[in-house]
Structure formats: C-alpha cells, structure tokens
Amino acid sequence: MSIKKRYIALIAAAGIGIGWLTLGGTAAVMHYTSSTEFCVSCHTMQTPFEEYQGSVHFSNAKGIRAECSDCHIPSDPVSYLVTKIRASKDVYHEFVTGKIDTPEKYQAHRKELAEMVWQQMKDNDSATCRSCHTSDAMETYAQSRDAAKMHAYGKENNQTCIDCHKGVAHFAPEAELDSKAYDTLVAFTKRTKADAKTVYPISTIAMGELGSVNPTTELSVTSHDGDKRQVTLNAFQMKGAEQVLYMGKGQRAIVATLTEQGQQALQGDDFEADSYGNEWRAVSLNASIDQPVLDTLEPIWNYAKELDNVYCSTCHAKIPSEHFTVNAWGPVAKSMGGRTDISDANLEILTKFFQHHAKDVVSH
C-alpha cells in the first residue's frame, strides 16, 4: 500500500473513531441526563420528586414505574432534542438565578411551571402519555361508567390526555379565586331596581319562617318596600320529599328548603306520577325576603364561569354544561368539588350554573 493510501486510511479511521466517540459520547450524555437520578440530583427537584414518589406512576399494583423521562421527554428525535435544549434553562436557574431554590419559591412558581409543561404536552398531543397509554387498547367496559363516558367524549372532541389528567404525578397548583370577583357580584345587587319584577338571590337567603331559597332561583316580586320584597316562588314538589322544592318536574335541582310552616303555606296542583313512578306537582309559595338580589342572572353566571375556570379547568379540560343532565350534574359537581377547596356557597352557585344550562334544559 502506498504512503498516500495509508494516510487516507489513517485519516478515515481517525474520522470514524472521532465520530464514534463524539456520537457515542453525546448519546451517553443524553442518556445519563435523562435518568431520574440525574433529574433529582438538583436540590430544587426534591419537592416534585417527593410528590412523584406518592403517585401511581411511581408505585402501583402492576409494579410498573414511569421515570421522569417517560413523562417529560418525547421519544421522537426532533422533539427529544428540542426538549433537551429547552431543559438547559433549568440548569441556568439552578446555578445562577436560584429561581425555585426554596420551597416557598417553588410554590410561588408552581402554577407557572405546571402550565408551561401542560402546554408542551398539549402541543405534542400528550406524546409521552401515549407512549404507554393508547385509547385503542383501553377496555372501557372495565372502567367506571363516568371514566368510559369521558374517554369517549375526549375522542369525539379531539381532546388530549393532559386536558383532563393534570396533577397525576405532581400536585396541581392550588386554585385561587380573586376575592374581588365576589365583591363585584355583590356590587351588582346594589344596581337592582326597587321595582324589579323578577329577582334572583346570589346566596341562600331566608324566606321569613317559611324556609330558605337557594341562589339563582327566580322569584316574582308582587310588592316591595325598600329592600323588603314580597315574592312568589314557582317550583315543583315531589311526594316523599315535601320539605324541598325543585327546579322542574323530574329535575332534582333544589331551589328551596321549607319548614313545616312553609310546607303548609304552599299552593299547588294534585300530584301526578312521572314515567319513573315518582309523583310531582307544581306549587307556588308567597314569601318575604330582605336580602341582596339581582334583577338579571348574567352577573352570577359570569361569576360561575370564573369559578369553573379556577376550580374545574385547572385540573381538566372544561366540560360543557350541556354534557350532563340536570340530575347528573348534582352528584358530578359534588364529587369533583370535594377534590378542591371550593366553598359550599360557591359550589352551590357553580352547580346551579351547570344545571340551568344542562343538556335537558338547553335542548327545550
């Protein structure tokens, strides 16, 4: 072999060696920096690591564990590299700015960090979720009825996993409602005209000794003296549950709770059975109120939408009110509300919003 050919062979071999070392070294670095051990080596990751250890993705009956990279780093090459480059800012904040280097700072930025990750997952159609979970492989008959229904709804409406499954491995940000929102609602009651013909309470209020009426309930005003109003409540009563009044026949959205005196003061038709054998009758009740009220439902519905944004949409995609019936919304809202710190008063307003815009209301 000539000297020239030897040099060419040597250069080629050196190039291959350097290339192998470069690519191999890069792959090794990429692999190591994707390990859970590396991710949690920064002390700022201690809080999310502890949350992860308490999640089903860390420990479960199947013995399957999802590592940090399984959820946070997509497997396709382009997204993989983009994610690794984007992660360089975490190193910068760890060693330079100390952005989340205390538990207090971490909590202060939790919402910002969570929303950033949620948006990334939404943008890639929850690619990392789908690397393990596929809707085609789901045995929906083995799921709860609500879960199967929501999975079907998600597919029909092109939703992605992260739309609903937030706070799975790490705590979701605590919902915070601006206190001014309720103050604004109260301020609207001061605009209610004294001679308003129809009014709506913004909270549960007393009807003298007759009982109490729930927020958003329509009351027809028959006379007034300043803030004191004589009103008529039209509703439905079911035999066997005479102490409460409902929004409609067969619709178990409670609008008022009555005392014995209130039940005796009712005026109504005879009971008639519905298709399920329950007996209902239309009733009316004349009562007196003196609490703040609205003369339109728009302000309280706007407030309810804000409650929906804060307490519901923080954890999952917004569910249209027409997705459930009046009767279904009651237990659904109660169950979901129990997972948040929403107050009973706000949950009542939110539930009434859903029920007044439910599938069997808007379709009529």
Secondary structure, DSSP 8 states (H G I E B T S, - for coil): --HHHHHHHHHHHHHHHHHHHHHHHHHHHHHHTTSHHHHTTSGGGHHHHHHHHTSTTTS-TT-----HHHHHS-SSHHHHHHHHHHTHHHHHIIIII-TT-SHHHHHHHHHHHHHHHHHHHHHTTSHHHHTT--GGG--GGGS-HHHHHHHHHHHHTT--HHHH--SSSS--------HHHHHHHHHHHTTS-TT-SEEEESS-EE-TTSEEE-TT--EEEEEEETTEEEEEEEEEEETT-TTEEEEETTEEEEEEEE-HHHHHT-EE---EE-TTS-EEEEEEEEEEE-S-EESSSHHHHHHHHHHIIIIITTTS----GGGS-HHHHHHHHHHHHTTS---HHHHHHHHHHHHHTSHHHHT-
